[in-house]
Amino acid sequence: MDTITTAPTLNYLNSAHGLASWLLTRDHKRIALLYLVSVTAFFAIGGFFAMMIRLELVTPAADFVQPDTYNKLFTMHGVIMVFFFLIPSIPAVLGNFMLPIMVGAKDLAFPRINLLSWYIYVLGGLFTLTAAVTGGVDTGWTFYAPYSTASSNSHVIMAGVGVFITGFSSILTGLNFIVTVHRMRAPGLTWFRLPLFVWSHYATSLIMILGTPVIAITVLLVAVERGLHLGIFDPALGGDPILFQHLFWFYSHPAVYIMILPAMGVTSEIVQAFARKNIFGYAFVAFSSLAIAIIGFLVWGHHLFVSGQSTYAGLIFSILSFLVAIPSAVKVFNWTATIYKGAVSWDSPMLYAFGFVGLFTIGGLTGLFLASMGLDVHVHDTYFIIAHFHYVMVGGAIMGYLGGLHYWWPKITGRMYPEGWAKFAALTVFVGFNLTFFPQFIVGYLGMPRRYAMYAPEFQVYNVMSSAGASILAVGYVIPLIYFIWSLKYAPLAGKDPWGAKGLEWEIPSPPPTENFAVTPIVTERTHQYAPSREVGIA
Amino acid sequence: MPDGHAHAAPLDAHGHPHEPAHPKLQHHFDDMGQQAEASTLGMWVFLVTEILFFGGLFMCYLVYRWKSPSGFQEASFELNRVWGATNTAVLIISSLTMALAVRAAQTSAKRGTQVFFLGLTMFFGLVFLGIKAIEYTDKFVHHHVPGPHFHWDGQYPKPAEQFYSLYFAMTGLHAVHMIVGVGIMAVITWMAWRETFDEDYYTPVEVAGLYWHFVDIVWIFLFPLLYLIGGHFKG
C-alpha cells in the first residue's frame, strides 16, 4: 500500500469553519456527523438507564431503586433506545453519509429537508429528555392505553409529543432516501447495480414512510385523549384499548425492521469487502430486503396473541410471522455462501459482521418460538422476549452499526483507528453481549416476567450473570468511543481505499470533498467485483 | 451563485457544451428536469405518508362506526349538512383555481394571472376555514364538544360523544392541514408576484398544488363519512 502523508487539501471537513458552518450545513456528510454526535449522546443516556436497571436486578429485592423509579427507568431506556438511537442510528448516520456517494450523487435530493430532519430529531429528543428530567414516564415504551391515557401520573404527554416529533425526522429521512435512489443515480447505475446497502436503505425508507405516520397519529391520539378526554382508547370513555395495540404495533413491529434492515445492508457490504468476493445471489439479497419490508407490515398481530384477539386472527398472524423467516434466512445463507471459499481477512469490521450473522440468527430463530401461538402464551411478557429482541436489536442492529462505523470510519474522517484495540473491543462486545442476554432466555423460559423490580430468589444467579455481562458490554462500547476520538488527531491517514474494497465510496478521497465527485461517475458494473466469477467457479 | 459562464464550458455526456445553468438549478442536480422530477416525487412520497397519517384516524372511525352504527347515525344528524355541502363545493372550486394557477405558471402567464388564481385559491381556503369555525362554534354552544361538558339528548350519549371525538380529531387535523395550505399559498403567491415562475421553473406551484388537492380529497372522504352516511334513514 502507498504511504500517505497528507490528507486531500480541501474536503468537506475543512471547507468551512465555525459552529454556524455546521449548524446551517446542507452537506449530507456534515449532517451525518451531526447525527453521529447526537445519536451517540442518546445511546449514552439510554445505556445509563440500562445500567441502572441491571444494578437493581442484581438482587431479588427492590433495594437499589423503588419499583416506581424502576418503572420509569425501563420506560426511558426503551423510549430513548428505540426512537432516538436504534431507528436513526444507521440510516441517519451511515446512510446519510454513504447513500448519496454510493449512487454517485453530490448530495441527497433535498439537502435542506435533511438538515431539517436533524433539527426535528433534536427537538423531539429535548421533549423526551424534559419528560425524563422532570419526573419520567412509567408506561413502558409501548404507551399502552388505558394506563397511559387514564391512570399513569407521569409525563406521558411530554414524552409522547417527543416521539411524535421525532417520527417526522424519520419520515423525512426516508422520503429523502427514496427520492435520491429514484432520481439521483449516476449514469449507468441501474437498479441491479446498486450496492446492497442502498437496497436495504430503500426498503427501510419504505417502512419509515408507511409506518411512522401511523405511530405519529396514535401517540397524538393518546396525548389528546389524556389532555382533552376524547374517548378513543379508554374503555371508560367508550374506547377500545385493543385498537391502540393494533395501531401501535402496526408501526412498531415494522420498526424492528427499520432497525435491522440497515444493519443487514452494512453486513452485506462488509462481507463482500473482507471475503473479497461479490455477493452470492445478489438479486435474492436485494429482494429479500423488500420482502422483509412488505411482510413486516403484515405480522403485527403476533404481539396480541394474549390480548383477546380472535384465535383465527392469531393463526393468520402466526403464519405470516413465520414467513418473515424466509427472506431473513436467505440473507444469512447468502452471506455464508459469500464467505465460503473467500479470501477472508479478520479485520475489525469483519468481526462485527461475523458477530452480526451469528447473533441475528439466534435472535431470528427465537423469534419463531414467539410466532408460535402456543409457545408464546408461555413466554409472553417474560425475559425470553427481552432476550429475543435484544439479540436482534443489540446483537444485530448495534453490531451492524459498529461494524459499519469501523468499515467507513477511514472514509468519514480520513484516518484509521488502532486495529488491535478495535479487535479487542469487538470481542469484548461479543462476550459481554452474550453473557448479558443469553441467561435471559433461560430465566424467561423458567418464568421470570419482564418489567418488575423484584423477582423470585431462585432467578438471582441468571440476573447476576446478566448484570456482569452488561458491565463488560459497557466497556466494549466505551473503548471504541475513546479510540475513535483519539484517531481524529493522532491516527495515521487512511488514503482513499485502506481496505482495498470496491465501490464508488472508495474511489473518492478520504475525507471526501464537499461535492463528493469532481466528475459525475459512469457506472459499468456492480460493486465488489473482485475477480471474474468464472475463475472462482461460482456463477 | 456559480453558473456555466464561470468555467470553460464543460461537456455533457453527449459531448455538447452545457447550456448556461438556470439560476434556480441547485448545485447537486444535473438539470432542471431532474430537479423538477425529484421535487414532485418527493411531494408524492410525502402525500403517501399523509394518507397513512389520516389512515390511523379513518381506522378508528371504521372500528367505532361498526361497533355502534345507530349511535353514530344519531350523532351525525346533528351536523349541519348545508354547511358541509357548501364547504365541499368551496373546496372543489378551490381545486379548480389551484389547477388553473399551475397552468398559468406552466404557460408563463402574466404575473397578474398567476397571482389572481393563487389568491382565489387562498380565498376559498379561508372561506372553508370560516365555515368550519361557524360549525365548531355551534357545537360549543350546544355542548356537543366531548369532555366534562358534553351533553346529549338522544338515545346514545356515549357513542355520540365518541362520534364527536372523532369528528373533532378528523376535521381538526384536516383544518390544520388547510391552515398550512393557506400559508403555503401565501408564500407561493408572493413568489408569483416577484415573477419567479415561468415554463422553465414552476415546480413550487405544482408541488403546492399537489398538497392542496390532497387536502381537498381528504375532505371529500370526510364529508360523506361524517355528514351523510345513514342520513336517508332519518325519520
Interface residues (C-beta under 8 A of the other chain):
Chain A: A105 K106 D107 L108 A109 F110 P111 I113 I171 L175 N176 I178 V179 H182 R183 M184 P187 I209 L210 G211 T212 P213 V214 A216 I217 T218 L221 V224 L228 H229 L230 G231 I232 L237 G238 G239 D240 L243 H246 L247 E515 T520 I522
Chain B: A13 Q26 H27 H28 D30 Q34 E37 A38 L41 G42 V45 F46 V48 T49 E50 L52 F53 F54 G55 G56 L57 M59 C60 V63 Y64 K67 P146 G147 P148 K158 P159 E161 Q162 S165 L166 F168 A169
